[in-house]
Amino acid sequence: MSHKDLEKLSLAEIRQLQRDLESRAGVREHLDQIELVDRIRRLIEESDFDYQNFVSFLQQELGRKVVKFQHPDDETLTWAGLGRRPFWLKDLIEDGSGKSKEDFRVTERFVSTSKK
């Protein structure tokens, strides 16, 4: 569809087209994911890895989170830098020491999200 064709559409038709495109994008994404899984499965088979062992490994890796900030005295207090700033970091920044959140940045690392 060209820009000239789009200019001829009413607002209702544009909104319907937008809904149709969003729906089609969701279908395309799902099909692409299935294709990717098939490609990964073939790669695993070609490399002589056991598929189930690889799936278990992948589940472990996906069950981790990135740590970007850490409390200086308690390594269990971490933050990925996403979402609301945790209270421990807010308290450390606002304690009058003049420190910023960057003072608590660590080399990115992964930690398990599973509770043992």
N, C-alpha and C positions, 0 to 999 in steps of 0.2 A: 504494500500500500504506500503510495507516494504522499508527500506532504500536501500536495494539491487535493488529493482524495480526503485526507484528514480535515482539511479546512472546510470541506463541504458538509461534514458531519455535525449534527446537533450535539448539544451538551449531553443529552440522554444517550445518544449513540456512542459518544466518546466514553462515557462512564461504563456502558455495557461492553465496549471493546476492551476497556481497562480490566473489567472483571474477567472477561474471556481470556485475556492475555495472562493475568495472574493465575488463573486456573490451569492454563496450558503450561505455564512456567513450572508449576508444581508437578504436573505430570512429567514434564521433560526432566526435571531434577530427579524424580523417582527413577525414571528409566536410566538416567546417567549413573545413578548410584548402583543399580542392579548390574549395569555393564562394568562398572569399576570393581564390584565384588567378584564378578566372573573373571576379570583380568587378574585380580589378586590371587584368586584360587588357582588359575593356570600357572602363575609365577611360582606359587608355593609348590605345586605339583612338579614343575620343571626343576626346582631347586632341591628336591628330595626332602623337604621339610615335612614333618607330620602335620597335617592340617589342624587336627584338634589341639596339638601342643601350641601351634601358632595362634589359634583363636584364644586359648587360655592366656598366652603371653600378651596378646593384644588387649584383652579385657583388663589385665593387671595394669598395663600402660595407660589405658583410658581411665582407670580409677585413680589417677593422680592429678594433682593440681600444681600449677606454677606458683612458686613463692617469689615475690619481688621485694617484700619488706618483712623485717623480723624484729621483734622486741630484743633489745640488747642483753637482757638478763634472763629471758624465758624463751627458749627456741621453739616452744610449742605455740607461741603467739605469733602468727604469720598473717600476711595479707597479700593477695594476688594483684592488688592495685585496681580492682574492679568493684563497683558497687560502693556502698556507704563505707566511709573510713571507719575502721574499728576504734572502739573507745580507748584501747591501750595506746594507739598511735596518736589519737587526738589529745589524750592527756600528756603524752611525752612532748608534743609540739607546743602545747599551751602552758607548760610548767614554768615559763619565764627563762628558760635556758637559751633561747634564741635559735634552737634547732628547727630544721624543716623536715618534712617527710623524707627528703633525699638523704638525710643523715642516717636513716634506718634502712636504706636500700641495700639489698644483698645481691650477689651474683645469682641470676635466675637459676632455680633448681626445682625439681619435682619432689613432692611429698605425697604419700599415699592418702587417699580420702577415706579408705576403709577403716573402720574402728575394730581394733583387735582386743 
